[in-house]
Amino acid sequence: MFEKIMHYIKDFLENTPDDIYEFSVILENALVDDYDEMYKDQPKATEILTDETPWICATAEPGMTPEEIEEFKRQLKIEYEKALKAVV
């Protein structure tokens, strides 16, 4: 499950849609709903990913400007890369 979530984030970072709200809701829910399963796969990386990422997702709103979307992506990428480094 951890790998699936990381792939979902990577795909978003590489192919960002014009409206990111749906992505943010799905990711935020997955991090909560699938936490235990993700933790079994990669405990440390899951802790890192779920520390700040839900708060970042909560900042997304429908109709964000391109600048706001880029800031969202910048913050998400930082958390994604920290989690990636913790993968064992």
N, C-alpha and C positions, 0 to 999 in steps of 0.2 A: 504494500500500500504506500509506503514511503516513496518508493521509486515512481509510482504512478503520480503522486502529488508533485514531486519534483519535475517530472516530465511536463505536467500541466502548467507549472510555473514557467519552465523554460520555453515552452511553446508560446505562451502569452508574451514573454519578453521578446521573442524573436518575431512574432506575428501579432502585434498589438492591434486590437480592433479600435474603431473610432469611439465606441462607447464601452468603457471598462467596468461599468457598474455590475453587470451580470457576472462577469468573471470574479469580481471582488466578493460578491455574495456567495458564490459557489465555493470559492477557496476558503473563505472564513468558516463556512459551515463544515467543509471537509476537515479542516484542521481541528475542529471541535468533535465532530461525529466520529472521525476515524483516528483520533489521537491514540487510543490504546493499541490498535493494530499497527499504526506507524511506529509507535514506541517499541513494539516487539521486534520490528525490523532494524531500527536505528535509534536507540534510546537517546544518545547525546545529540545527534543531529535533529531529532524530533523536538527535543527541548529547546534547542536554539531556534529552529524554524517557528515554533509556536510561541516564542516569547514576545516578539514584536509584530510579527506578520498579521495577526488578527486586528491589531490596532491600526495598522497601515490599511488593511482592507476596509475598516470602518470609516476611513476618511473619504472613500470613493462615493461619488454622487452621480446621478444621471446627468448627462450633458456637460461634463467637465471640459475645460478648455485644453487645447494641445499642451500648453505649458503645465497645467495641473496634472495631466496624464503622464507627462515626462517626469515630473517630480514623484508621482506615485511609483512609476517604474524604477526610478533611481533608488528609492527607499526599499522597494521589494527586492531589487537585484542585490543589494547589500546583504539582506537577510538570507536570500537564496544562496549566495556565495559562502556566507558563514556556515550555513548548514551543509553545503557541499564539502567543505573542508573537514567537517566533523564525521563524514561517512567513513565507516570502517568496513 
